[in-house]
Amino acid sequence: MNAQELQIGSVAVSVVLSIILRMVYGTWEVGPRWKPWIAVGLGMILAFVAMWVSSSILDSKAIVSFLVQGFMTGSTATGLYELTKSRAEIQ
């Protein structure tokens, strides 16, 4: 695994996660307490899938790296969703 593969995976995971979260939050009524948990959980799941697809070497370092990446992507997606939602409410 090199830096280029990790960067491509992070871009794909963040875009796919944003789309999935928009679909989940638009389809079901999710309380504000559960939105961060759903985003982080889905981010970690998507990162785990990206690891299986893009990484040829599956060792503990790769697993931890991708799971941390998924956690950070889910956390960021939570903040971005709330930011865009608050901007839409202001306008």
PATOR-135159 format. One line per 8 residues: number of its first residue (from 0); for each residue x, y, z of C-alpha. Coordinates in steps of 0.02 Angstrom, whole numbers, plus 50000, padded with zeros to 5 digits. Each point is the difference from the previous one (the first is absolute). Example, Ala and Ser with C-alpha at 12.3 -4.5 7.8 and 13.67 -1.06 7.14 Angstrom:
residues 2
0) 50615,49775,50390 ~ 50069,50172,49967 $
//
This chain:
residues 91
0) 50000,50000,50000 ~ 50071,50168,49953 ~ 49943,50178,50031 ~ 49916,50014,49830 ~ 49885,49852,50033 ~ 49952,50067,50170 ~ 49962,50172,49928 ~ 49890,49928,49861 $
8) 49909,49892,50128 ~ 49969,50148,50114 ~ 49923,50102,49860 ~ 49887,49858,49947 ~ 49945,49961,50178 ~ 49957,50181,50039 ~ 49897,50024,49842 ~ 49907,49836,50019 $
16) 49971,50033,50185 ~ 49927,50172,49965 ~ 49879,49926,49873 ~ 49947,49858,50115 ~ 49975,50116,50149 ~ 49891,50116,49895 ~ 49895,49849,49949 ~ 49987,49932,50178 $
24) 49958,50167,50081 ~ 49877,50042,49861 ~ 49910,49832,50009 ~ 49987,49969,50187 ~ 49971,50117,50145 ~ 50164,49990,50095 ~ 50018,50093,50163 ~ 50144,50122,50019 $
32) 50075,49889,50135 ~ 50023,49854,49879 ~ 50064,50093,49845 ~ 50183,50004,50053 ~ 49996,49816,50048 ~ 49924,49951,49832 ~ 50125,50106,49903 ~ 50152,49931,50093 $
40) 49937,49821,49989 ~ 49965,50011,49814 ~ 50167,50087,49973 ~ 50093,49858,50086 ~ 49902,49869,49903 ~ 50036,50086,49834 ~ 50184,50018,50045 ~ 50007,49815,50042 $
48) 49922,49959,49830 ~ 50124,50118,49915 ~ 50140,49909,50089 ~ 49944,49832,49931 ~ 49984,50072,49825 ~ 50157,50105,49987 ~ 50128,49920,50116 ~ 50092,49844,49951 $
56) 50089,49986,50168 ~ 49882,49978,50147 ~ 50097,50021,50160 ~ 49959,50083,50165 ~ 50078,50164,49944 ~ 49889,50009,49846 ~ 49844,49955,50100 ~ 50032,50134,50131 $
64) 50044,50128,49867 ~ 49840,49972,49902 ~ 49889,49994,50155 ~ 50073,50164,50064 ~ 49972,50072,49827 ~ 49818,49942,50007 ~ 49977,50074,50173 ~ 50070,50168,49945 $
72) 49896,49998,49841 ~ 49841,49963,50098 ~ 50040,50137,50125 ~ 50032,50124,49861 ~ 49840,49949,49910 ~ 49900,50035,50158 ~ 50069,50176,50010 ~ 49976,50034,49815 $
80) 49821,49937,50004 ~ 49955,50111,50147 ~ 50088,50149,49918 ~ 49905,49982,49836 ~ 49838,49971,50093 ~ 50022,50158,50104 ~ 50047,50101,49845 ~ 49842,49940,49911 $
88) 49893,50050,50150 ~ 50076,50175,50004 ~ 49960,50034,49817 $
//
